[in-house]
């Protein structure tokens, strides 16, 4: 039996999974790193992005590319706006207390999920890909759209890294992360920075959902597995560390794709969970996290 074709297919599927997972996990890591908020509703923002993408594509009609481009721009902005509003109305009023915000985001999870169920319905609905060409290898053809997903994720992640390290907005986020009280003393509106951060994290999750919706379809329960894997990635990479999160997303995404192709998706989740356990035992701060004082 020639393993070459299967290994190539598994690697490609793993790369797609890693690209999408990196977008989701970087958004989750950014929120925790700057705000110290564990956002349990992050998976529902991902789901909301896919549902909004379907709604936009369904309303625009015509060539799938038009609806997809509109969704790629509008869905992350809409979801980011919802998240920023939730921060203002809920998290800010709780003064970002760690325990209270966990309970609040669990409540937010159910509010979003049940609202989508009542308005969108329980059915999984397809989102048309903007193009459907195939790239042919000696053994099989592979969707060019999946290569686009990988490339788009790389571009967005590079943009996030540049924004965090080279722009004034990134400077404000990092200042608020290091010492919120000192940032306030220097005139930084930390409340506005937190709302921006929470919206940006949700927007990245929604962007990932728009990219993956033509592959997986939109469904009101689709946020569960991405949330679990994103938490696994953030723990392994180091809480609040964007480079660590990207590396861990590549590790978990590739292993998930390869193990799912050769064995089963369930085994991939089990191994990812075991990696978290080993990380917590031998390196609690994660790959790139800083040890607590």
C-alpha positions as CSV (number, residue, x, y, z in Angstrom):
1,X,0.0,0.0,0.0
2,X,1.4,3.4,-1.1
3,X,1.1,5.8,1.9
4,X,2.2,8.8,-0.2
5,X,-1.2,10.0,-1.4
6,X,-2.8,9.5,2.0
7,X,0.0,11.3,3.8
8,X,-0.3,14.3,1.3
9,X,-4.0,14.4,1.7
10,X,-3.7,14.3,5.5
11,X,-1.1,17.0,5.5
12,X,-3.2,19.3,3.3
13,X,-6.3,18.7,5.5
14,X,-4.2,19.4,8.6
15,X,-2.9,22.6,7.1
16,X,-6.5,23.8,6.5
17,X,-7.5,22.9,10.0
18,X,-4.4,24.6,11.5
19,X,-5.1,27.8,9.5
20,X,-8.7,28.1,10.7
21,X,-7.8,27.1,14.3
22,X,-5.0,29.7,14.4
23,X,-7.4,32.5,13.6
24,X,-9.9,31.3,16.3
25,X,-7.2,30.7,18.9
26,X,-5.4,34.0,18.3
27,X,-8.6,35.8,19.0
28,X,-9.2,33.9,22.2
29,X,-5.5,34.4,23.3
30,X,-5.7,38.1,22.5
31,X,-8.8,38.6,24.8
32,X,-7.2,36.7,27.6
33,X,-3.8,38.3,27.2
34,X,-5.1,41.9,27.2
35,X,-8.2,41.6,29.4
36,X,-7.5,38.5,31.5
37,X,-11.0,37.3,30.5
38,X,-11.7,33.6,29.7
39,X,-14.2,34.0,26.9
40,X,-16.4,30.9,27.0
41,X,-18.6,32.4,24.3
42,X,-15.8,32.5,21.8
43,X,-17.1,29.5,19.9
44,X,-20.5,31.1,19.6
45,X,-19.0,34.2,18.0
46,X,-17.4,31.7,15.5
47,X,-20.8,30.1,14.9
48,X,-22.5,33.6,14.5
49,X,-19.9,34.5,11.8
50,X,-20.9,31.4,9.8
51,X,-24.6,32.1,10.2
52,X,-24.2,35.7,9.2
53,X,-22.2,34.6,6.2
54,X,-25.0,32.3,5.1
55,X,-27.6,35.1,5.6
56,X,-25.6,37.6,3.5
57,X,-25.0,35.1,0.7
58,X,-28.6,34.1,0.7
59,X,-29.8,37.8,0.5
60,X,-27.3,38.9,-2.2
61,X,-27.8,35.8,-4.4
62,X,-26.3,35.7,-7.9
63,X,-22.7,34.6,-8.3
64,X,-21.4,33.0,-5.1
65,X,-18.3,35.2,-5.2
66,X,-20.3,38.4,-4.6
67,X,-22.0,37.0,-1.5
68,X,-18.8,35.5,-0.2
69,X,-16.8,38.7,-0.5
70,X,-19.6,40.7,1.1
71,X,-19.7,38.2,4.0
72,X,-15.9,38.2,4.4
73,X,-16.0,41.9,5.0
74,X,-19.4,42.3,6.8
75,X,-19.6,39.2,9.0
76,X,-16.5,39.9,11.1
77,X,-17.5,43.5,11.5
78,X,-21.0,42.6,12.6
79,X,-19.8,40.0,15.1
80,X,-17.1,42.3,16.4
81,X,-19.8,45.0,17.0
82,X,-22.0,42.5,18.9
83,X,-19.0,41.5,21.0
84,X,-17.9,45.1,21.7
85,X,-21.5,45.8,22.8
86,X,-21.5,42.8,25.1
87,X,-18.3,44.0,26.6
88,X,-19.8,47.4,27.3
89,X,-23.1,46.1,28.6
90,X,-21.9,43.1,30.6
91,X,-18.2,42.6,31.2
92,X,-17.4,46.2,31.9
93,X,-20.2,46.4,34.5
94,X,-18.6,43.3,36.2
95,X,-15.3,45.2,36.4
96,X,-13.7,42.2,34.5
97,X,-13.7,40.1,37.6
98,X,-12.3,36.7,36.5
99,X,-15.0,34.5,38.1
100,X,-17.9,36.7,37.2
101,X,-16.8,37.1,33.6
102,X,-16.6,33.3,33.1
103,X,-20.2,33.0,34.3
104,X,-21.2,36.0,32.2
105,X,-19.7,34.6,29.0
106,X,-21.4,31.2,29.7
107,X,-24.7,33.1,29.8
108,X,-23.7,35.0,26.6
109,X,-23.0,31.6,25.0
110,X,-26.5,30.4,25.6
111,X,-28.1,33.7,24.6
112,X,-26.3,33.7,21.2
113,X,-26.9,30.0,20.6
114,X,-30.6,30.1,21.4
115,X,-31.2,33.3,19.6
116,X,-29.7,31.8,16.4
117,X,-31.7,28.6,17.0
118,X,-35.0,30.6,17.2
119,X,-34.2,32.8,14.1
120,X,-32.0,30.7,11.9
121,X,-33.3,27.2,12.8
122,X,-31.7,23.8,13.6
123,X,-30.7,22.9,10.1
124,X,-27.2,23.0,8.7
125,X,-27.1,25.2,5.6
126,X,-24.4,25.3,2.9
127,X,-22.5,28.5,2.1
128,X,-21.4,28.5,-1.6
129,X,-17.6,28.8,-2.1
130,X,-16.6,31.7,-4.3
131,X,-14.8,29.3,-6.7
132,X,-14.6,25.6,-7.1
133,X,-11.6,24.8,-9.2
134,X,-9.4,21.8,-8.3
135,X,-5.7,21.5,-8.3
136,X,-4.6,18.0,-9.6
137,X,-1.8,16.0,-8.1
138,X,-0.6,12.7,-9.5
139,X,-3.1,10.8,-7.2
140,X,-6.1,13.1,-6.7
141,X,-7.5,16.6,-7.2
142,X,-7.7,19.0,-4.3
143,X,-9.9,22.1,-3.8
144,X,-8.2,25.3,-4.7
145,X,-10.5,27.0,-2.2
146,X,-8.9,25.2,0.6
147,X,-5.5,26.6,-0.5
148,X,-7.2,30.0,-0.5
149,X,-8.3,29.4,3.2
150,X,-4.7,28.7,4.2
151,X,-3.3,31.7,2.3
152,X,-6.0,34.1,3.7
153,X,-5.3,32.9,7.3
154,X,-1.6,33.4,6.9
155,X,-2.2,37.0,5.6
156,X,-4.6,37.9,8.4
157,X,-2.3,36.4,11.1
158,X,0.7,38.3,9.7
159,X,-1.5,41.5,9.8
160,X,-2.4,40.9,13.4
161,X,1.2,40.4,14.4
162,X,2.2,43.6,12.5
163,X,-0.6,45.5,14.1
164,X,0.4,44.4,17.6
165,X,4.1,45.2,17.1
166,X,4.2,48.1,14.7
167,X,1.1,50.3,15.2
168,X,-0.2,52.7,17.9
169,X,-3.3,50.5,18.5
170,X,-1.0,47.5,19.2
171,X,1.0,49.7,21.6
172,X,-2.2,50.6,23.5
173,X,-3.2,47.0,23.6
174,X,0.2,45.9,25.0
175,X,0.3,48.8,27.5
176,X,-3.2,47.8,28.8
177,X,-2.0,44.2,29.0
178,X,1.1,44.9,31.0
179,X,-0.4,47.4,33.5
180,X,-3.9,48.7,33.0
181,X,-3.7,51.1,35.9
182,X,-0.4,52.7,34.7
183,X,-2.0,52.9,31.2
184,X,-4.9,54.8,32.7
185,X,-2.5,57.1,34.5
186,X,-1.0,58.0,31.1
187,X,-4.4,58.8,29.7
188,X,-5.3,55.6,27.9
189,X,-9.0,54.8,27.7
190,X,-8.6,51.2,28.9
191,X,-12.4,50.6,28.7
192,X,-12.3,51.5,25.0
193,X,-9.2,49.3,24.5
194,X,-10.9,46.4,26.2
195,X,-14.0,46.8,24.0
196,X,-11.8,46.9,20.9
197,X,-9.9,43.8,22.1
198,X,-13.1,41.8,22.8
199,X,-14.5,42.8,19.4
200,X,-11.2,42.0,17.6
201,X,-11.1,38.6,19.2
202,X,-14.7,37.8,18.2
203,X,-14.1,39.3,14.7
204,X,-11.1,36.9,14.1
205,X,-13.3,33.9,15.1
206,X,-16.1,35.1,12.8
207,X,-13.6,35.6,9.9
208,X,-12.4,32.0,10.5
209,X,-16.1,30.9,10.3
210,X,-16.7,32.7,7.0
211,X,-13.6,31.0,5.5
212,X,-14.6,27.5,6.8
213,X,-18.4,27.7,6.1
214,X,-18.1,26.6,2.5
215,X,-16.3,23.5,3.7
216,X,-18.4,22.6,6.8
217,X,-21.8,24.4,6.4
218,X,-23.3,26.8,8.9
219,X,-25.1,25.3,12.0
220,X,-26.1,26.7,15.3
221,X,-24.1,24.0,17.2
222,X,-20.9,24.4,15.3
223,X,-19.1,26.4,17.9
224,X,-18.4,23.6,20.4
225,X,-15.4,21.8,18.8
226,X,-13.6,25.0,17.7
227,X,-13.9,26.4,21.3
228,X,-12.4,23.2,22.8
229,X,-9.5,23.1,20.3
230,X,-8.9,26.8,20.8
231,X,-8.6,26.4,24.5
232,X,-6.2,23.5,24.0
233,X,-4.1,25.6,21.6
234,X,-4.0,28.6,24.0
235,X,-3.0,26.4,27.0
236,X,-0.3,24.7,25.0
237,X,1.0,27.8,23.4
238,X,0.9,29.9,26.6
239,X,-1.9,32.1,27.8
240,X,-1.8,35.4,26.1
241,X,1.2,34.5,23.8
242,X,0.3,35.1,20.2
243,X,3.5,33.4,18.8
244,X,2.9,30.4,21.1
245,X,-0.7,30.3,20.0
246,X,0.2,30.2,16.3
247,X,2.8,27.4,16.9
248,X,0.4,25.4,19.0
249,X,-2.3,25.8,16.4
250,X,0.0,24.5,13.7
251,X,0.9,21.5,15.9
252,X,-2.7,20.7,16.9
253,X,-4.2,21.4,13.5
254,X,-1.7,19.3,11.6
255,X,-2.0,16.4,14.1
256,X,-5.8,16.6,14.0
257,X,-5.8,16.5,10.2
258,X,-3.3,13.6,9.9
259,X,-4.8,11.5,12.7
260,X,-8.4,12.1,11.5
261,X,-7.5,10.9,8.0
262,X,-5.5,7.8,9.1
263,X,-7.5,6.9,12.3
264,X,-10.5,8.9,13.6
265,X,-11.4,12.5,14.6
266,X,-12.2,11.2,18.1
267,X,-8.6,9.9,18.6
268,X,-7.3,13.2,17.4
269,X,-9.3,15.0,20.1
270,X,-8.1,12.5,22.8
271,X,-4.5,13.0,21.8
272,X,-4.9,16.8,21.9
273,X,-6.4,16.6,25.4
274,X,-3.5,14.4,26.5
275,X,-1.1,17.1,25.2
276,X,-2.8,19.6,27.4
277,X,-2.5,17.4,30.4
278,X,1.3,16.9,29.8
279,X,1.7,20.7,29.2
280,X,-0.1,21.5,32.5
281,X,2.1,18.9,34.4
282,X,5.5,19.7,32.9
283,X,5.2,23.3,31.7
284,X,2.1,25.0,33.2
285,X,2.9,28.3,31.5
286,X,2.8,26.8,28.0
287,X,5.4,26.8,25.3
288,X,5.9,30.6,25.2
289,X,4.2,31.6,28.4
290,X,6.0,33.3,31.2
291,X,6.3,31.5,34.6
292,X,4.2,33.1,37.3
293,X,6.2,34.9,39.9
